Amino acid sequence: MSKFIQLHLLTSYAPSNLNRDDLGRPKTAMMGGTERLRISSQSLKRNWRISDVFQETLQDNLGLRTKRYSKEKIYQRFIDSSISQADAAKWSEAIASQLGKVKNKKEEDKDYMELEQLVHLSPQECSTIDNLVSTLITENREPSKDELTILSNKNKAIDIALFGRMLASSPKYNIEAACQVAHAISIHPITVEDDYFTAVDDLNDGEQDAGASHIGESSYASAVFYSYICIDKELLVKNLDDDLELANQTIAALTKAATTVSPRGKQNSFAARTYASYVMVEKGDEQPRSLSSAFLKSIRSDDYLQAGIDALKNMRTNFAKVYGSKDYTPYELSVIKGEGSFNELVQFAAD
């Protein structure tokens, strides 16, 4: 079994605003002295987690990341079962405090009984909590100390296994991420532009007011992005309680999602849905490395995709020459040349 699996992708997006900053403009970064378009790793991972690819193939093994479990799945269940407000609050806080610090304010506050920070729970942990709440309701009593062992390092939540978990209040249940995801970056300079648009009132006949009923601006840009993903398969198997078959299914789903799932930002306005145009998958035991330095000097070409592919492959060859790396044969998929098979790509990554 290869220890590391690395995915290198080139994906072309037409004018869009897939991942916005605090001003509503596309996220950018300076690289090689030029401004590049950027999609954050947080955005990518979030969209993969909630994608149909993950939901349809791994639904029973997806975790839940929330601050509201203690309020909606614990406290509210006690209240709905006619447990007194005082007992419901006391028992809920006892359980929820195992997950994090509880916002225990007045009941009328909208965030009453919520956790102060997001917590990522596995399906097994959610089931443990739900069963405990059912038992306490049936027996009309508070939880014992032994019953409050809720969290576990052994679970089969694939998103926790891939992207990790950090619990400030219970660090012994932290899980190191088996998958590292770089921010996607454009391989060439970009210019963020502004779309001036208007909206017309359908009931305005124009006799008294011929103007638009709404005026707005929306920022956008287009780019070919380089994306890099590195999976430590040994750690992934360990995180999934040594379930190799589930680890292979997870890698297959991640490869599918990274190749075919677009971020959701402003999709109704731009319909910027696309698949990766080029994918290279590498497998081996050597220390992984990104090939982003292939684009430190921004691409200047009338064919960004082909120039990007050439730069990527040349950088890989040069790394192997200089560091004396083993020349593991990668699997390549190229849409512009019609070479490779998506199914074979996924199988190569997951096997």
C-alpha positions as CSV (number, residue, x, y, z in Angstrom):
1,M,0.0,0.0,0.0
2,S,1.4,3.4,-1.0
3,K,1.6,5.8,2.0
4,F,1.0,9.0,0.1
5,I,-1.5,9.8,-2.6
6,Q,-1.2,13.2,-4.3
7,L,-3.7,14.9,-6.7
8,H,-2.7,17.7,-9.0
9,L,-5.6,19.3,-10.9
10,L,-6.1,22.1,-13.4
11,T,-9.6,23.4,-13.6
12,S,-10.9,26.2,-15.8
13,Y,-13.7,28.5,-14.6
14,A,-15.5,31.1,-16.7
15,P,-16.5,34.4,-15.1
16,S,-17.6,33.6,-11.6
17,N,-17.4,34.5,-7.9
18,L,-16.9,31.1,-6.3
19,N,-15.4,32.1,-3.0
20,R,-15.9,35.6,-1.6
21,D,-14.0,37.8,0.8
22,D,-15.5,40.1,3.5
23,L,-16.3,42.7,0.8
24,G,-18.1,40.2,-1.5
25,R,-15.2,40.1,-4.0
26,P,-13.5,37.0,-5.3
27,K,-10.7,35.9,-3.0
28,T,-7.2,36.7,-4.3
29,A,-3.5,36.2,-3.4
30,M,-0.2,37.6,-4.5
31,M,2.1,34.9,-6.0
32,G,5.2,35.4,-8.1
33,G,4.6,39.2,-8.0
34,T,1.2,39.0,-9.6
35,E,-2.3,38.9,-8.3
36,R,-4.0,35.5,-8.6
37,L,-7.5,34.3,-8.1
38,R,-7.9,32.0,-5.1
39,I,-10.4,29.4,-3.7
40,S,-9.7,28.7,0.0
41,S,-9.2,25.2,1.2
42,Q,-12.0,25.7,3.7
43,S,-14.4,26.3,0.8
44,L,-13.2,23.3,-1.2
45,K,-13.5,20.9,1.8
46,R,-16.9,22.2,2.8
47,N,-18.3,21.8,-0.7
48,W,-16.9,18.2,-1.0
49,R,-18.3,17.2,2.4
50,I,-21.9,18.3,1.5
51,S,-21.7,17.2,-2.2
52,D,-23.9,14.5,-3.7
53,V,-20.8,12.4,-4.3
54,F,-20.1,12.2,-0.5
55,Q,-23.8,12.0,0.5
56,E,-24.7,9.2,-1.9
57,T,-21.7,7.0,-1.3
58,L,-20.7,7.6,2.3
59,Q,-23.8,9.1,4.0
60,D,-23.7,6.7,6.9
61,N,-20.1,7.6,7.6
62,L,-20.4,11.4,7.5
63,G,-20.0,13.4,10.7
64,L,-22.0,16.4,11.9
65,R,-20.3,19.8,12.5
66,T,-22.4,22.0,14.7
67,K,-22.8,24.2,17.7
68,R,-26.5,23.4,18.1
69,Y,-26.5,19.7,18.9
70,S,-26.8,20.5,22.7
71,K,-29.7,22.8,22.1
72,E,-31.7,21.0,19.5
73,K,-30.9,17.3,20.0
74,I,-30.5,17.3,23.8
75,Y,-32.1,20.1,25.6
76,Q,-35.1,20.4,23.3
77,R,-35.7,16.6,23.5
78,F,-35.9,16.8,27.3
79,I,-38.3,19.8,27.1
80,D,-40.5,18.0,24.5
81,S,-40.6,15.0,26.8
82,S,-42.1,17.0,29.7
83,I,-38.8,17.0,31.7
84,S,-38.8,20.1,33.9
85,Q,-36.9,23.1,32.6
86,A,-34.5,23.0,35.5
87,D,-33.7,19.3,35.0
88,A,-33.5,19.7,31.3
89,A,-31.0,22.5,31.6
90,K,-28.9,20.6,34.2
91,W,-28.8,17.3,32.4
92,S,-28.2,19.0,29.0
93,E,-25.3,20.9,30.3
94,A,-23.8,17.8,31.9
95,I,-23.8,16.0,28.5
96,A,-22.9,19.0,26.4
97,S,-20.0,20.0,28.5
98,Q,-18.3,16.8,27.3
99,L,-18.3,18.4,23.9
100,G,-17.3,22.0,24.7
101,K,-18.2,25.0,26.7
102,V,-22.0,25.7,26.8
103,K,-23.6,29.1,26.4
104,N,-25.9,28.8,29.4
105,K,-27.8,32.1,29.4
106,K,-31.5,32.8,29.8
107,E,-33.8,30.4,28.1
108,E,-35.3,33.1,25.9
109,D,-31.9,33.9,24.3
110,K,-31.7,32.4,20.8
111,D,-28.3,30.7,21.5
112,Y,-29.3,29.3,24.9
113,M,-27.7,25.9,25.5
114,E,-25.6,26.1,22.3
115,L,-21.9,25.4,22.4
116,E,-19.4,28.3,22.1
117,Q,-17.5,26.6,19.3
118,L,-18.3,24.2,16.5
119,V,-17.8,20.5,17.3
120,H,-17.4,17.8,14.8
121,L,-19.3,14.6,15.9
122,S,-19.1,11.2,14.3
123,P,-22.3,9.2,13.6
124,Q,-21.3,6.9,16.4
125,E,-21.0,9.7,18.9
126,C,-24.3,11.2,17.8
127,S,-25.9,7.8,18.4
128,T,-24.3,7.5,21.8
129,I,-25.8,10.9,22.8
130,D,-29.2,10.1,21.4
131,N,-29.4,6.8,23.2
132,L,-28.3,8.4,26.5
133,V,-31.0,11.1,26.2
134,S,-33.6,8.4,25.5
135,T,-32.5,6.5,28.6
136,L,-32.6,9.5,30.8
137,I,-36.1,10.5,29.6
138,T,-37.4,7.0,30.1
139,E,-35.9,6.6,33.6
140,N,-36.4,10.3,34.5
141,R,-33.0,10.8,36.1
142,E,-29.7,12.7,35.6
143,P,-26.7,11.1,33.8
144,S,-24.2,9.2,35.8
145,K,-20.4,9.9,35.5
146,D,-19.8,6.7,33.6
147,E,-22.5,7.6,31.1
148,L,-20.8,10.8,30.2
149,T,-18.0,9.2,28.2
150,I,-19.3,10.2,24.8
151,L,-16.3,11.1,22.6
152,S,-14.0,8.6,21.0
153,N,-10.9,8.4,19.0
154,K,-12.2,5.3,17.3
155,N,-14.9,6.1,14.9
156,K,-15.7,5.8,11.2
157,A,-16.6,9.4,10.2
158,I,-14.8,9.8,7.0
159,D,-14.8,13.6,7.0
160,I,-13.3,13.7,10.5
161,A,-10.7,11.1,9.4
162,L,-9.8,13.2,6.3
163,F,-9.9,16.7,7.6
164,G,-9.3,16.2,11.3
165,R,-10.9,17.4,14.5
166,M,-9.7,19.9,17.1
167,L,-11.5,20.1,20.5
168,A,-10.0,22.7,22.8
169,S,-11.9,21.4,25.8
170,S,-11.1,17.7,25.2
171,P,-7.7,17.6,23.4
172,K,-7.3,13.9,23.9
173,Y,-10.0,13.4,21.3
174,N,-8.3,15.5,18.7
175,I,-7.8,13.7,15.4
176,E,-5.0,14.6,13.0
177,A,-6.1,15.2,9.5
178,A,-5.1,12.6,7.0
179,C,-5.7,14.9,4.0
180,Q,-4.0,18.2,3.3
181,V,-5.7,20.6,0.9
182,A,-4.0,23.6,-0.6
183,H,-5.8,26.8,-1.6
184,A,-6.5,26.6,-5.3
185,I,-4.6,29.3,-7.1
186,S,-4.8,30.7,-10.6
187,I,-1.8,29.8,-12.8
188,H,-1.9,33.3,-14.4
189,P,-2.5,36.9,-13.4
190,I,-6.1,38.0,-13.1
191,T,-8.2,41.1,-13.0
192,V,-11.3,41.3,-10.8
193,E,-14.0,43.0,-12.7
194,D,-17.4,44.5,-11.6
195,D,-20.7,43.7,-13.3
196,Y,-23.1,46.6,-13.2
197,F,-26.7,45.3,-13.4
198,T,-30.3,46.5,-13.1
199,A,-33.6,44.8,-12.4
200,V,-36.9,45.9,-13.9
201,D,-40.3,45.9,-12.1
202,D,-42.7,43.8,-14.2
203,L,-45.7,46.0,-13.2
204,N,-43.9,49.3,-14.1
205,D,-45.4,50.4,-17.5
206,G,-42.7,53.1,-17.8
207,E,-45.2,56.0,-18.1
208,Q,-44.3,57.7,-14.9
209,D,-41.0,56.1,-14.0
210,A,-38.9,54.6,-16.8
211,G,-35.9,53.8,-14.6
212,A,-34.8,50.5,-13.1
213,S,-36.2,49.3,-9.8
214,H,-32.9,48.0,-8.6
215,I,-29.3,48.7,-9.4
216,G,-26.3,46.7,-8.2
217,E,-22.8,45.6,-8.7
218,S,-21.3,42.1,-8.5
219,S,-17.6,41.3,-8.8
220,Y,-16.2,38.4,-10.8
221,A,-13.2,36.9,-12.5
222,S,-12.2,33.9,-14.5
223,A,-9.1,31.7,-14.2
224,V,-7.5,28.3,-14.7
225,F,-6.8,27.0,-11.1
226,Y,-4.1,24.7,-9.9
227,S,-5.3,22.5,-7.0
228,Y,-3.2,20.2,-4.8
229,I,-4.3,17.5,-2.4
230,C,-2.2,15.1,-0.4
231,I,-3.6,12.1,1.4
232,D,-1.7,10.1,4.0
233,K,-3.3,6.8,3.5
234,E,-1.7,5.1,6.5
235,L,-3.1,7.8,8.8
236,L,-6.5,7.6,7.0
237,V,-6.7,3.9,7.7
238,K,-5.7,4.4,11.3
239,N,-8.3,7.3,11.7
240,L,-11.0,4.9,10.4
241,D,-10.3,2.3,13.0
242,D,-8.1,0.2,10.6
243,D,-11.0,-0.2,8.1
244,L,-9.0,-0.4,4.8
245,E,-12.1,-0.9,2.6
246,L,-13.7,2.2,4.0
247,A,-10.5,4.1,3.5
248,N,-10.5,3.1,-0.2
249,Q,-14.1,4.2,-0.6
250,T,-13.2,7.5,1.0
251,I,-10.3,8.1,-1.3
252,A,-12.5,7.3,-4.3
253,A,-15.2,9.7,-3.2
254,L,-12.7,12.4,-2.5
255,T,-11.1,12.0,-5.9
256,K,-14.5,12.2,-7.6
257,A,-15.5,15.3,-5.6
258,A,-12.2,17.1,-6.1
259,T,-12.5,16.5,-9.9
260,T,-16.2,17.2,-10.4
261,V,-17.6,19.4,-7.6
262,S,-17.5,23.2,-7.9
263,P,-17.8,25.6,-5.0
264,R,-21.4,27.0,-4.6
265,G,-20.6,30.7,-4.5
266,K,-22.8,32.8,-6.8
267,Q,-23.7,29.7,-8.9
268,N,-27.2,31.0,-9.7
269,S,-25.6,34.2,-11.1
270,F,-22.8,32.6,-13.1
271,A,-23.5,28.8,-13.5
272,A,-19.8,28.2,-13.1
273,R,-20.0,24.4,-12.9
274,T,-17.2,22.5,-14.4
275,Y,-15.0,19.4,-14.2
276,A,-11.2,19.4,-13.9
277,S,-9.6,19.6,-17.4
278,Y,-6.4,17.8,-16.3
279,V,-5.7,15.6,-13.3
280,M,-2.5,13.8,-12.3
281,V,-2.5,11.3,-9.5
282,E,0.8,10.2,-7.9
283,K,1.2,7.4,-5.4
284,G,4.3,6.5,-3.4
285,D,6.1,6.4,-0.1
286,E,8.4,9.4,-0.6
287,Q,7.9,12.8,1.1
288,P,5.1,14.6,-0.8
289,R,5.6,17.9,-2.6
290,S,3.3,20.3,-4.3
291,L,4.0,21.4,-7.9
292,S,2.8,24.9,-7.3
293,S,6.3,26.3,-8.1
294,A,5.5,25.4,-11.7
295,F,3.3,28.6,-11.6
296,L,5.5,30.9,-9.6
297,K,6.2,32.5,-12.9
298,S,2.7,33.2,-14.1
299,I,1.6,31.6,-17.4
300,R,1.5,33.9,-20.3
301,S,-0.1,32.2,-23.2
302,D,-3.2,32.1,-25.5
303,D,-3.7,28.5,-24.3
304,Y,-3.6,28.5,-20.5
305,L,-4.6,24.9,-20.1
306,Q,-1.9,23.3,-22.4
307,A,0.7,25.7,-21.1
308,G,-0.3,24.8,-17.6
309,I,-0.1,21.1,-18.3
310,D,3.3,21.4,-19.8
311,A,4.6,23.5,-16.9
312,L,3.2,21.0,-14.4
313,K,4.8,17.9,-16.0
314,N,8.1,19.7,-16.6
315,M,8.3,20.7,-12.9
316,R,7.6,17.1,-11.8
317,T,10.4,15.8,-14.1
318,N,12.8,18.4,-12.8
319,F,12.0,17.6,-9.1
320,A,12.7,13.9,-9.8
321,K,16.1,14.8,-11.5
322,V,17.3,17.1,-8.8
323,Y,16.2,15.0,-5.8
324,G,16.8,11.6,-7.3
325,S,13.3,10.7,-6.6
326,K,11.8,7.4,-7.7
327,D,9.9,7.9,-10.9
328,Y,6.5,6.6,-9.8
329,T,4.3,6.4,-12.9
330,P,1.3,8.7,-12.3
331,Y,-2.1,8.3,-13.8
332,E,-3.1,11.3,-16.0
333,L,-6.5,12.4,-17.3
334,S,-6.5,15.1,-20.0
335,V,-9.9,16.4,-21.3
336,I,-8.3,18.6,-24.0
337,K,-6.5,15.6,-25.5
338,G,-9.3,13.1,-24.7
339,E,-6.9,10.9,-22.9
340,G,-7.5,8.9,-19.7
341,S,-10.6,7.5,-18.0
342,F,-12.3,9.1,-15.0
343,N,-13.2,5.6,-13.7
344,E,-9.7,4.4,-14.1
345,L,-8.4,7.5,-12.4
346,V,-10.6,7.0,-9.4
347,Q,-9.6,3.3,-9.2
348,F,-5.9,4.1,-9.5
349,A,-6.2,6.6,-6.6
350,A,-8.2,4.3,-4.3
351,D,-6.5,0.9,-4.9
